[in-house]
Amino acid sequence: MRASRLIRKSHRWLSIAFTLLVGANIAVQGNEQVALWVGGATLLPLLLLLVSGLYLFVLPYRKRRVGEEGR
């Protein structure tokens, strides 16, 4: 259970980082060169959010499936 708790906590912090980066991207829209770099920087947290979110989505189904096999 410790791994899922760590993934859940990191998912929350990644969402905060992603939100701040999107806000920064909106703030620097006047400067295209900087906006390109900030926009590119948002892709890493977004990818990590996708992976951790899919894991958290599948976790209850996986637990239910493991419980059924034990019967």
C-alpha positions as CSV (number, residue, x, y, z in Angstrom):
1,M,0.0,0.0,0.0
2,R,2.9,2.4,0.5
3,A,3.6,2.6,-3.3
4,S,0.0,3.6,-4.1
5,R,0.1,6.2,-1.3
6,L,3.3,7.6,-2.7
7,I,1.9,7.7,-6.2
8,R,-1.2,9.4,-5.0
9,K,0.8,12.1,-3.1
10,S,3.1,12.7,-6.1
11,H,0.1,12.9,-8.4
12,R,-1.3,15.7,-6.2
13,W,2.0,17.6,-6.3
14,L,2.4,17.1,-10.0
15,S,-1.0,18.6,-10.5
16,I,0.0,21.7,-8.6
17,A,3.3,22.0,-10.6
18,F,1.4,21.6,-13.9
19,T,-1.2,24.2,-12.9
20,L,1.6,26.7,-12.0
21,L,3.4,26.0,-15.3
22,V,0.2,26.6,-17.2
23,G,-0.3,29.8,-15.4
24,A,3.3,30.9,-16.1
25,N,2.7,30.0,-19.8
26,I,-0.3,32.3,-19.9
27,A,1.6,35.0,-18.2
28,V,4.5,35.0,-20.7
29,Q,2.3,34.8,-23.9
30,G,3.8,38.1,-25.1
31,N,7.3,36.7,-25.5
32,E,7.0,33.8,-27.9
33,Q,10.5,32.3,-27.3
34,V,10.0,32.1,-23.5
35,A,6.4,30.9,-24.0
36,L,7.6,28.0,-26.1
37,W,10.0,26.9,-23.4
38,V,7.5,27.2,-20.6
39,G,4.9,25.4,-22.8
40,G,7.4,22.6,-23.4
41,A,8.2,22.4,-19.7
42,T,4.5,21.6,-19.0
43,L,4.7,18.4,-21.0
44,L,6.8,16.5,-18.5
45,P,4.4,17.0,-15.5
46,L,1.5,16.3,-17.9
47,L,3.0,13.0,-19.0
48,L,3.7,12.0,-15.4
49,L,0.1,13.0,-14.5
50,L,-1.2,10.8,-17.3
51,V,0.8,7.8,-16.1
52,S,0.0,8.2,-12.4
53,G,-3.7,9.0,-13.1
54,L,-4.1,5.9,-15.2
55,Y,-2.5,3.8,-12.4
56,L,-4.8,5.4,-9.8
57,F,-7.8,4.8,-12.1
58,V,-7.0,1.0,-12.6
59,L,-6.1,0.4,-8.9
60,P,-9.6,-0.2,-7.5
61,Y,-10.4,-2.6,-10.4
62,R,-7.1,-4.5,-9.8
63,K,-7.8,-4.8,-6.1
64,R,-11.3,-6.1,-6.8
65,R,-9.9,-8.6,-9.3
66,V,-7.3,-9.9,-6.9
67,G,-10.0,-10.3,-4.2
68,E,-12.1,-12.4,-6.5
69,E,-9.3,-14.8,-7.4
70,G,-8.6,-15.6,-3.7
71,R,-12.1,-17.0,-3.2
